[in-house]
């Protein structure tokens, strides 16, 4: 009889028994395949990464068009979805042989001298569920899959039901390029996720909201399943009195409006020293026109919001009295102006939660210490940005304010860099990925002490003389 915990049957009558049986059969197929050790070879991992790269390259325009249909109407954005994912796969393929090599660890001197070796092996966890968000149609679905596959884990993608065009294409192409026991994709809303989380998964990777992150953690606790959670938060962009104001305004406006403002690292608000606030607001208004023209709705470089309901939610956050630029919306067209709001206070409705749309609230501060204390009193953000020419001020912010990742005198683009870890902290997430960091997160570090067959450590065995007890101190001498 198998010692594996058995999945609980899904509750509720709305998902058909046939659909659940299909998902359960897929899970069991991947579980059995992983147990065969086939996924642990270098050859399998490189083959999966090659398949993924070919799928994207051979269907490049179809994927870019699908992203455009879903919401990324800006050509740079929909093309980047495909190009960046290809680059991620190619980078992993070029590095995975090195990543897989066991690493020798330092040992206490007496062990090393007697021929012992300490080795750390990276072993894959197993069947990995990747719960995908809408805002990165490929980057936030296939990029985590690249981390999982390079680490030797078969995976199931739970696609976001909001991405109609991309979902349709992935469901068509994944079975053509991959065996189902290696990579499969499933669709469905909340109920599908609920039922998938009832399975005894080996790893769960979520990019999503804090609320969903809590649901995933509760489900993972049932089987003590490891998780990697990429969540979000209200990301601050601090602009001090020494900053290059036109430069800061342009970068922050772009960061807040690119991808329709629907990126988890977008600046959630700008907080500006009172002495430069008026100049900053003026430069932000100029930046909107420079970047997206006086008619953003007709500008092909300005992306849409994911759905009419999302437009309505965002519009409800706008107080007309605070609008200094934009403010108009068209839910049917999934459009919202790039909008600048000033002055905003910490108690305003728009500051209650992550905005996730093209709205930029601007607040004012006078004392950096008080500002840092205020930010630290709030949930930890996924990203943080500081604009300044004062290195002491920059160092103070970086040292004191906790956030997942960020930039100095820049926004967003740190997440394009494959060699740096990406991940949240606190309510913004658990764990990180990208490149070697993703490989490490999706593998267990298995430590093995290798002893010569004819060498014993005498002081471990009784009778315990005074000399043997004193010999224990050797374990702490490196």
PyMOL commands that set and color helices and strands:
alter all, ss='L'
color gray80, all
select helices_A, chain A and resi 17-35+38-40+42-58+60-70+75-100+109-113+142-150+164-177+190-196+210-223+245-261+274-292+296-298+308-315+320-322+331-333+349-351+368-376+391-400+413-416+426-428+435-441+458-460+466-476
alter helices_A, ss='H'
color red, helices_A
select strands_A, chain A and resi 103-105+117-124+128-131+155-158+183-186+203-207+226-230+236-239+269-273+323-325+329-330+335-336+339-341+359-365+381-387+403-408+422-423+429-430+432-433+443-450
alter strands_A, ss='S'
color yellow, strands_A
deselect
rebuild
show_as cartoon
